[in-house]
């Protein structure tokens, strides 16, 4: 991480981060970010919590992705070779500050958005940051179990088969931000479902399903 920005060399055939659980905190209101629009972080992690800044969060998951609380302990090797355990860290959700975008792609599975330890939504983009959540594999779905919001940016869900929004959840933006929910398989079994108490909100923008 350099200047609050986690970047990698752009080799498309090399995995960047291999772990079942992933926490990245690179947030900064004026800079900071995770990956880049031309070089997303690539991971096999299945449960993630990401905090980026104005440079945004760009991540490709090579399996299913679940946004949730992630807790883990970590250790440091001292100069004499001994190992010291440090405190457990815990992070929730995927968020940006500033006007950072959030681009998450699950290339071989579903996306599930769960409420973290703090009840404030699962995915949040600051300011005019846009959100794109994409489940690209054949038969893949996106399940929204917690709120998704942008300050004034656009919010897009793209799933190969379907998107389901659970009870009590809100997908929202303000200003002229649009909300788009799209299924892309073209096989005739696509679906978009909303529980009766779920909602999609924008102020001066459009909702397209």
RALINMO-V130189 format. One record per pair of residues at least 12 apart in sequence whose ideal C-beta (glycine too) atoms are under 7 Angstrom apart, sorted by the first residue. I is the first residue (numbers start at 0). J is the second residue. D is the distance in Angstrom with one decimal. If there is no record, write none. Layout:
i:I j:J d:D
i:I j:J d:D
This chain:
i:0 j:25 d:5.8
i:2 j:30 d:6.3
i:3 j:25 d:5.0
i:3 j:26 d:7.0
i:3 j:27 d:4.2
i:3 j:30 d:5.9
i:3 j:31 d:3.5
i:3 j:52 d:6.0
i:4 j:25 d:6.0
i:4 j:30 d:6.6
i:4 j:31 d:5.8
i:4 j:32 d:5.2
i:4 j:54 d:5.9
i:5 j:23 d:5.9
i:5 j:25 d:5.1
i:5 j:33 d:5.0
i:5 j:34 d:6.9
i:5 j:40 d:6.6
i:6 j:34 d:6.9
i:6 j:35 d:6.5
i:7 j:38 d:6.6
i:7 j:40 d:6.4
i:9 j:38 d:4.3
i:14 j:41 d:5.5
i:14 j:43 d:6.4
i:15 j:40 d:5.2
i:15 j:41 d:4.7
i:15 j:42 d:6.3
i:16 j:40 d:6.5
i:16 j:42 d:4.3
i:16 j:44 d:6.6
i:17 j:43 d:5.1
i:18 j:44 d:5.1
i:19 j:44 d:6.2
i:19 j:45 d:5.8
i:19 j:46 d:7.0
i:20 j:44 d:6.1
i:20 j:46 d:5.0
i:20 j:69 d:4.9
i:20 j:71 d:6.1
i:21 j:42 d:5.8
i:21 j:44 d:3.6
i:21 j:47 d:4.7
i:21 j:69 d:6.9
i:22 j:48 d:5.1
i:22 j:69 d:5.0
i:22 j:71 d:6.8
i:22 j:88 d:6.3
i:22 j:90 d:4.7
i:23 j:49 d:5.1
i:24 j:50 d:4.6
i:24 j:90 d:6.4
i:25 j:50 d:6.9
i:25 j:51 d:5.4
i:25 j:52 d:6.6
i:26 j:50 d:4.3
i:26 j:51 d:5.7
i:26 j:52 d:4.7
i:26 j:96 d:5.4
i:27 j:52 d:3.8
i:28 j:52 d:6.2
i:28 j:53 d:6.4
i:28 j:96 d:4.6
i:28 j:97 d:4.9
i:29 j:53 d:6.0
i:29 j:97 d:6.5
i:30 j:52 d:5.7
i:30 j:53 d:5.9
i:30 j:54 d:5.9
i:31 j:51 d:6.1
i:31 j:52 d:2.6
i:31 j:53 d:6.5
i:31 j:54 d:5.8
i:32 j:51 d:4.6
i:32 j:52 d:5.6
i:32 j:54 d:2.7
i:32 j:55 d:4.9
i:32 j:56 d:6.6
i:32 j:99 d:6.2
i:33 j:49 d:5.7
i:33 j:51 d:4.6
i:33 j:56 d:4.5
i:33 j:57 d:6.5
i:33 j:58 d:6.4
i:34 j:56 d:6.9
i:34 j:57 d:3.5
i:34 j:58 d:6.0
i:35 j:57 d:5.8
i:36 j:57 d:6.0
i:39 j:57 d:4.0
i:39 j:58 d:5.7
i:39 j:59 d:4.7
i:39 j:102 d:6.8
i:40 j:57 d:6.6
i:40 j:58 d:4.8
i:41 j:59 d:4.9
i:41 j:61 d:6.6
i:42 j:58 d:6.6
i:42 j:60 d:5.9
i:42 j:61 d:6.9
i:43 j:61 d:5.3
i:43 j:62 d:5.9
i:44 j:60 d:6.8
i:45 j:62 d:5.6
i:45 j:63 d:5.8
i:45 j:64 d:6.7
i:45 j:65 d:6.1
i:46 j:65 d:4.8
i:46 j:67 d:5.4
i:46 j:69 d:5.7
i:47 j:64 d:6.2
i:47 j:66 d:6.0
i:47 j:69 d:6.8
i:47 j:93 d:6.9
i:48 j:68 d:6.7
i:48 j:69 d:4.4
i:48 j:90 d:3.8
i:48 j:91 d:5.4
i:48 j:92 d:6.1
i:48 j:93 d:7.0
i:49 j:93 d:4.6
i:50 j:90 d:6.5
i:50 j:94 d:5.5
i:51 j:95 d:4.7
i:51 j:99 d:5.3
i:52 j:95 d:6.5
i:52 j:96 d:5.2
i:52 j:97 d:5.5
i:52 j:99 d:5.7
i:53 j:96 d:6.6
i:53 j:97 d:2.8
i:53 j:98 d:5.7
i:53 j:99 d:5.0
i:54 j:99 d:6.1
i:55 j:95 d:5.8
i:55 j:99 d:4.0
i:55 j:100 d:3.9
i:55 j:101 d:6.7
i:55 j:128 d:6.7
i:56 j:93 d:6.2
i:56 j:95 d:5.8
i:56 j:99 d:6.7
i:56 j:101 d:4.9
i:56 j:102 d:6.9
i:57 j:102 d:4.8
i:58 j:103 d:5.5
i:59 j:104 d:4.8
i:59 j:106 d:6.0
i:60 j:104 d:6.8
i:60 j:105 d:4.7
i:60 j:106 d:6.6
i:61 j:106 d:5.5
i:61 j:107 d:5.8
i:62 j:107 d:5.5
i:62 j:108 d:5.0
i:63 j:105 d:5.8
i:63 j:108 d:2.9
i:63 j:109 d:4.9
i:64 j:103 d:6.4
i:64 j:105 d:4.5
i:64 j:110 d:5.1
i:65 j:111 d:4.5
i:65 j:113 d:6.5
i:66 j:92 d:6.4
i:66 j:93 d:5.2
i:66 j:112 d:5.0
i:66 j:113 d:6.3
i:66 j:121 d:5.0
i:66 j:122 d:6.4
i:67 j:113 d:4.4
i:67 j:115 d:6.3
i:68 j:89 d:6.3
i:68 j:91 d:4.4
i:68 j:115 d:4.6
i:68 j:116 d:4.6
i:69 j:90 d:5.8
i:70 j:87 d:5.9
i:70 j:89 d:4.1
i:71 j:87 d:6.6
i:71 j:88 d:6.3
i:72 j:84 d:6.3
i:72 j:87 d:4.5
i:73 j:85 d:5.6
i:73 j:88 d:6.8
i:89 j:116 d:6.7
i:91 j:115 d:2.5
i:91 j:116 d:5.0
i:91 j:117 d:5.9
i:92 j:115 d:4.7
i:92 j:120 d:6.8
i:92 j:121 d:5.5
i:92 j:122 d:6.8
i:92 j:123 d:6.7
i:93 j:122 d:4.9
i:94 j:123 d:4.4
i:95 j:124 d:5.3
i:95 j:125 d:5.1
i:95 j:128 d:5.2
i:96 j:125 d:4.6
i:97 j:125 d:5.5
i:97 j:126 d:6.0
i:98 j:125 d:6.3
i:98 j:126 d:3.8
i:98 j:127 d:4.7
i:98 j:128 d:5.0
i:99 j:124 d:6.5
i:99 j:125 d:5.9
i:99 j:128 d:4.8
i:100 j:124 d:6.6
i:100 j:128 d:4.9
i:100 j:129 d:4.8
i:101 j:122 d:6.1
i:101 j:124 d:5.0
i:101 j:128 d:6.5
i:101 j:130 d:4.7
i:102 j:131 d:4.9
i:103 j:132 d:5.3
i:104 j:133 d:4.5
i:104 j:135 d:6.1
i:105 j:134 d:4.8
i:105 j:135 d:6.8
i:105 j:139 d:6.6
i:106 j:135 d:5.5
i:106 j:136 d:6.4
i:107 j:136 d:4.9
i:108 j:136 d:6.0
i:108 j:139 d:6.1
i:109 j:134 d:5.6
i:109 j:139 d:5.2
i:109 j:140 d:5.0
i:109 j:141 d:6.9
i:109 j:142 d:6.8
i:110 j:132 d:5.7
i:110 j:134 d:4.8
i:110 j:141 d:4.6
i:111 j:142 d:4.8
i:111 j:144 d:6.8
i:112 j:142 d:6.8
i:112 j:143 d:5.2
i:112 j:144 d:5.8
i:112 j:145 d:5.5
i:112 j:147 d:6.5
i:113 j:144 d:5.0
i:113 j:145 d:5.8
i:114 j:144 d:6.6
i:114 j:145 d:3.9
i:120 j:145 d:5.6
i:120 j:146 d:3.5
i:120 j:147 d:6.5
i:120 j:148 d:5.7
i:121 j:145 d:3.7
i:121 j:146 d:6.6
i:121 j:147 d:6.3
i:122 j:147 d:4.6
i:123 j:148 d:5.3
i:124 j:149 d:4.1
i:124 j:150 d:6.9
i:124 j:152 d:5.4
i:125 j:150 d:5.8
i:126 j:150 d:4.6
i:126 j:151 d:6.8
i:127 j:150 d:6.4
i:127 j:151 d:5.0
i:127 j:152 d:4.9
i:128 j:149 d:5.8
i:128 j:150 d:6.9
i:128 j:152 d:4.8
i:129 j:149 d:6.7
i:129 j:152 d:4.2
i:129 j:153 d:4.7
i:130 j:147 d:6.7
i:130 j:149 d:5.5
i:130 j:152 d:6.6
i:130 j:154 d:4.6
i:130 j:155 d:6.8
i:131 j:155 d:4.8
i:132 j:156 d:5.3
i:133 j:157 d:4.5
i:134 j:158 d:4.5
i:134 j:159 d:6.0
i:135 j:159 d:6.1
i:136 j:159 d:6.1
i:137 j:159 d:5.9
i:138 j:159 d:6.4
i:138 j:160 d:5.1
i:139 j:158 d:6.0
i:139 j:159 d:4.6
i:139 j:160 d:6.0
i:140 j:158 d:5.5
i:140 j:160 d:5.4
i:140 j:161 d:4.8
i:140 j:162 d:6.9
i:140 j:163 d:6.8
i:141 j:156 d:5.4
i:141 j:158 d:4.6
i:141 j:162 d:4.7
i:142 j:163 d:5.3
i:143 j:163 d:6.9
i:143 j:164 d:4.4
i:143 j:165 d:6.1
i:143 j:168 d:5.4
i:143 j:170 d:6.8
i:144 j:165 d:4.8
i:144 j:168 d:6.7
i:145 j:168 d:6.1
i:146 j:168 d:5.6
i:146 j:169 d:4.9
i:147 j:170 d:4.8
i:148 j:171 d:4.8
i:148 j:172 d:6.7
i:149 j:172 d:4.4
i:149 j:176 d:5.9
i:150 j:173 d:6.4
i:151 j:172 d:6.3
i:151 j:173 d:5.1
i:151 j:174 d:3.4
i:151 j:176 d:5.1
i:152 j:172 d:6.1
i:152 j:176 d:5.3
i:153 j:172 d:6.9
i:153 j:176 d:5.2
i:153 j:177 d:4.9
i:154 j:170 d:6.1
i:154 j:172 d:5.4
i:154 j:176 d:6.8
i:154 j:178 d:4.8
i:155 j:179 d:4.5
i:156 j:180 d:4.7
i:156 j:181 d:6.9
i:157 j:181 d:5.2
i:157 j:183 d:6.1
i:158 j:182 d:5.6
i:159 j:183 d:5.8
i:159 j:184 d:4.9
i:160 j:182 d:6.3
i:160 j:184 d:5.4
i:160 j:188 d:6.8
i:160 j:189 d:5.9
i:161 j:182 d:5.7
i:161 j:189 d:5.8
i:161 j:190 d:4.0
i:161 j:191 d:6.4
i:162 j:180 d:5.2
i:162 j:182 d:6.8
i:162 j:191 d:5.1
i:163 j:192 d:4.5
i:164 j:192 d:6.9
i:164 j:193 d:4.6
i:164 j:194 d:6.4
i:164 j:197 d:4.3
i:165 j:194 d:5.6
i:165 j:197 d:6.6
i:166 j:194 d:3.9
i:166 j:196 d:4.8
i:166 j:197 d:6.2
i:167 j:196 d:5.2
i:167 j:197 d:6.9
i:168 j:197 d:5.1
i:169 j:198 d:4.9
i:169 j:200 d:6.2
i:170 j:199 d:4.7
i:171 j:200 d:4.2
i:172 j:201 d:5.2
i:172 j:204 d:6.4
i:173 j:202 d:4.7
i:174 j:202 d:6.0
i:174 j:203 d:6.1
i:175 j:203 d:4.7
i:175 j:204 d:5.0
i:176 j:201 d:5.7
i:176 j:204 d:4.6
i:177 j:201 d:6.7
i:177 j:204 d:4.4
i:177 j:205 d:4.8
i:177 j:207 d:6.8
i:178 j:199 d:5.4
i:178 j:201 d:5.7
i:178 j:204 d:7.0
i:178 j:206 d:4.8
i:179 j:207 d:4.8
i:180 j:208 d:4.7
i:191 j:208 d:5.5
